[in-house]
Amino acid sequence: MQACPYDALYIDPDDHTAQKCNYCAHRVDIGLEPACVIVCPEQAIIAGDMDDRSSKIGQMLATERLSVRTPEQGTGPNVFYKGVEASNLDPARSGSLGDSGVWRDATATSRSWLAVDLTPEAPEGPIGSFGAVSTPSPPPVVERRSGGAPPRVVYNTDHPAPWGWKVSAYFLTKGISAGIAIGAAVALAGGGGLESIWMKWLAPLIAGLFLIATGALLVWDLKRPDRFFYLLTRGNPSSWLVRGAWILGAFAALLGVWFLAGVFDLGFVEPVIWACAALGLGVAGYTAYLFGQAEGRDLWQTPSLLWHMIGGALLVGGGVLLMAASVLDDLAPVVDTAAWLMTLGAVVVGLISLTELTGSHPTNNARAAMHHLTRGRFARQWWMGQILAVMVPIAAVWAVQAGGAVVVGAVGGLAAMTGVFLADDAFVKAGQSVPLS
Amino acid sequence: MTIQPEIPRLVSDGGLTNYPPPDRWDDWVEWDAKSWPRREQNRFRLVPTTCFNCESACGLLAYVDKDTGEIARFEGNPAHPGSRGRNCAKGPATINQVHDPERILYPMRRKGARGGGDWERVTWTEALADIGGRIGKAIREGRKNEVMYHVGRPGEDGFMDRTLKAWGIDGHNSHTNICSSGARVGYAMWSGYDRPSADFANASFILLLSAHLETGHYFNPHAQRIMEAKRAGAKLCAIDPRLSNTASMSDFWLSTWPGTEAGLFLAIARLLLEWDAVDHGFVRRWVNWEASLTARFPDREVTYDSFVEALKDTYSSYTPEWAAEECGVSADQIIAVAGEVAKAGHRFASHTWRSTGSGNLGGWQAARTLQFLHVLTGSVGTKGGLSPSGWGKFKPEHWNMPPPHSEWNELLWPIEYPLAHHEMSILLPHLLKQGRGKLDVYFTRVYNPIWTNPDGFSWLEMLTDPEKVGLHVALTPTWSETAWYADYVLPMGVSAERHDTHSYETHAAQWLGFRQPVLRVAGERDGKTYQRTYEANPGEVWEETEFWFDLSWHIDPDGSLGIRKWFESPEDPTRAVSVDEYYGWMFDNSVPGLPAAAEKEALSPLGYMRKYGAFEVAKDIYEVHERTPSDPQSGVTIDGESKTGFKTPSKKLEWYSETMDSWGWHDEAIPTYLKSHVYWRDMDLGGDERILLPIFRLPTLIHTRSGNAKYLYEISHGHPLWMNPVDANALEFETGDLVRITTEIGWFVMRAWRTEGIRPGVVAASHHMGRWRQQDDSGNERWSSALVDVDRLGEGKWRLRQLKGIEPFESDDPDSSRIWWRDPGVNQNLAFGVHPDPVSGMHAWHQRVRLTKAAPDDRYGDVVVDTNKSTQVFEQWLQTTRPGPGPDGTRRPMWLDRPVKPTPDAYRY
């Protein structure tokens, strides 16, 4: 659904699966025109074999000027429009449906989709009539006036955002899980803590619990949870949804090995931690590729998303380690390492945000979404997230370095997790906030 | 469902067609849409019927699932000459009305007080015996005028006329004077035909005084033909204060001051005369210019040239500059549109039905002046022009037709309104209040006056007063605000559950459509037999044809009143006639060409109509007035030849109406411009007064009959008050603000919606919304209605207050729990006093209103009314009438049409 640059898919309320117009394949197969064609009083829809030059559609394609929606997406659409106003194809060219419109209720998802402040309201003025006259004597020549204020949307259908808080929460749980593994590895590199129960079995246990939560959120968010196994058994291997499921599965298995190795003191905890951390980077980062496949959401196409995800995992990893160290005395040797890791993560996340804020964005859609994210509807949440994820952890680390209790660092870690959740949640919503049709 | 590998393609070479061919309608196999791409087959019987959701009577094709025996869906009927297989949204939505989980399935009788909401199920036999007995008693006791049948959408043609004639009563009441009386008078005074029938498909310029490309009667058949013309290069002009979808698709949009349109048309007429863009041959032959000159210009020479000069003199003041100022559009535009009319000549088509004619005092002159443009250009009856309705409508004879009755019902045809086009139905509560009569048995049939008519609280007072209405029988498939106040609620079939015939002037042809109960027809094809349609319908839902047969029988069970004989089966006089016998006779005997067409297919005429649902009687009907009449006495002599002519007393087109003149309307007897009751110059536009247009339609709703059509209600349900930002700024309203809209008799509260799509000075809200129910789980459709309290605050003082809006609910239909819309809208009509035009009888819907901020206690949807003030408004408008009798001592000019026309004796006052 997120990959469709036309927002043409929807969830069928009866069987909860994604659906779209299939050109009435069941009718066309037996030689009947699609249902929308036969019902239309004005015969506004013409269907047929495009390759057959003798068909009406074939002739129109050969001889008429026709338009398509968002040609820049390169989807090769087979729906063509004749004599259409550009604003009807591109929602960025019309104002927003900022109210109930002409004859239907506003809903949370139909109101003010495009940046209200990006598109000026149509100026108020006397009601006009088109049909400017060039000569007062018959036969008059009448021209239709063009230009003027941008058209206002007065009716729209609902385009509910498919992804909500469950997806944002999955970012967080997965980030914590990956961060624990990465943090443990960094702790090893930084001088030990291997004797701690944390490094032995508590860390993989908690990481495992968060990973279970991640899986639960993912399955829950599927509109048909019973079809989860399709992802594993019948999934499309080029889809990062499917690849992600494999990565998560492998990570879960490795965490199990770590846990068992730690509990039974099997002696290979150290290499397993390294392996978990490496896979943890994959767990954190694959989402960037998954979002990158959502062709309809230009905001999510940004190349910095991978580094943001990894930065977030380092940040949370450092934070969790500090939180563990604040209750487990035997982790005292790794406090500095953890602080260093959290700082690194905060700096990476902060720098990426700064880059996005100051950089340019390639499409109108991305610009509009970025506007929503940083200056529009989601700005308050996003900025709050930045403060909690970047400023507060750095300040906490500084306080710990200056002699403060470890628990201050733990509070910084908690703030980091909250901040990452808020910022990512805003990012998920803003990406879906720009109308595609 | 069975899984099969292949279904043969309908078209061999990869092409596509629109419908299965009729020879496969009895066993149609197609792939299941939901299971696709799994190939599962569904088998259907395809049964044609007719849509009942507006007047157009477009063809539908019901897909009856052979496995479940239920109707799966409706598509268009490709064999229907009017709609040609296409439908608007309201056609396929018929399926919602069939499967409505809240529809009434059994006859109900009131327990407790009227309007108390306590009902008990009764048998049809009990109901028929009670109602029939009561009517029989009234007729026997000479109280014939106490029986009244009040119809909203008739959906049939001639059947009730016959029934009431058989009863010998003058009891037909219609909804026409809340609908179209205005335009009807405007057209009828010209030609005797009360409707326009444009040949849109062949026109080169089309003028719509309406939003006819998207809404209105016949809009589906008309819109498809308007677009045909547009594809061939025709230009379109929409005249509407509102930027409708139609206006947005037009080449010209003239946003006039409401009620000034006749002035605009006369300015165009003046230009046509000035440019000599007049078809003099036509005008000389077909306009009553001699009589016109003699009556209006007695000093002038009676020559055609003198008449043309007289026309020029009459309209000399209607300059484009004057009209620009008066109507609020630019003179250049008026000249441009006039130029298009002139250029189009015989291929000038137009349409008006409600809009101005139904909004304004004197609004009937809009149709009269618009028709004048056709007369001048000679585009009357031409290809691409405008014909009288009667030429495009086929009226078959009904079986065993009784003679006219000889009654006159003063409650329907009061002496004050001798020229009214159709009954003065909006006045019924007031006439009863004045003591002009009472009703013993009152049928409301697909009619909802409490909601639909102006001044609904006066209707509520009337219906709750047993002294005024003895027995109220509501014939309806669903609950309604009015059925709530019935004594019997009798469920009647929706479009796919009944028999009717109909024909409308959709284009330059004549056709007859046949509505039929599809489950009964499908069952009969399966070899089942039925005595009555309800056996095949859901629950105990009857069809009205059989209801009236059986009720007539119960009125006169022993035949002593002479009523029963009109309903006895020709085969067996001891039982009532059957629908097959009734319509079989009609199709055998009174539809030219049908028996021959049926024979070609080895079908009976009835079998042909059951198979195809419609029959084209004639096509390419033009210039009927020029035909030689079969009876020379009935014609008119033009240039020495006998011609059919028109239906006026002169058989010509009457620029000057001697009838109007002699019945007291001298100045109005020619096409002229009358000031509306919402004339803009009379209003306090600098203050908070504005003109309210409360009657525009939406493309997807049907008055109060679409509340159970979820497909339609999901598309349209919002009900904002359209307000131009100029007005919104002046009165300080933002979108969403509550506005108290004060009328002569009360006020209501809506929300403002700022839009450039309406003329400043004018506000508008569609007429569909504001449905209500008084019990949470009963009394109206929950898809569309608010739960309300109806409070009597004092003598005549009423308040309707919404307790909650639309909410999801649990039912057999899972969609009812998925309702996401909340706004039930606001009923405006309750707060309107009656405004009967003294000529046409049309309720002038537009309102002078004051717009103020809602008071602190006001809530969205509040309606507060004082019916004492309603009475005053009624009396004020009554003062403007010029009562009969006419010059010949009759109650009404006999040549004017009226429903269930009585014998000439009854016309004597």
Interface residues (C-beta under 8 A of the other chain):
Chain A: P13 D14 N22 C24 A25 H26 R27 V28 D29 I30 G31 L32 E33 A35 V37 I38 V39 C40 P41 E42 Q43 A44 A47 G48 D49 D52 S55 G98 D99 S100 G101 V102 W103 R104 D105 T107 A122 E124 G125 P126 I127 G128 S129 F130 G131 A132 V133 P136 S137 P138 P139 P140 V142 R144 R152 V154 D158
Chain B: I7 P8 R9 L10 V11 G14 G15 L16 T17 N18 Y19 P20 E30 W31 D32 A33 W36 P37 E75 G76 S83 G85 R86 N87 C88 G91 P92 F219 N220 P221 A223 Q224 M227 K235 L243 D251 F252 W253 L254 S255 W275 A277 V329 S330 A331 D332 Q333 I335 A336 A338 G339 E340 A342 K343 L698 I715 S716 H717 G718 H719 P720 N724 P725 V726 N729 T735 G736 R751 W753 T755 E756 G757 I758 R759 P760 S766 P814 D815 R818 W820 W821 R822 D823
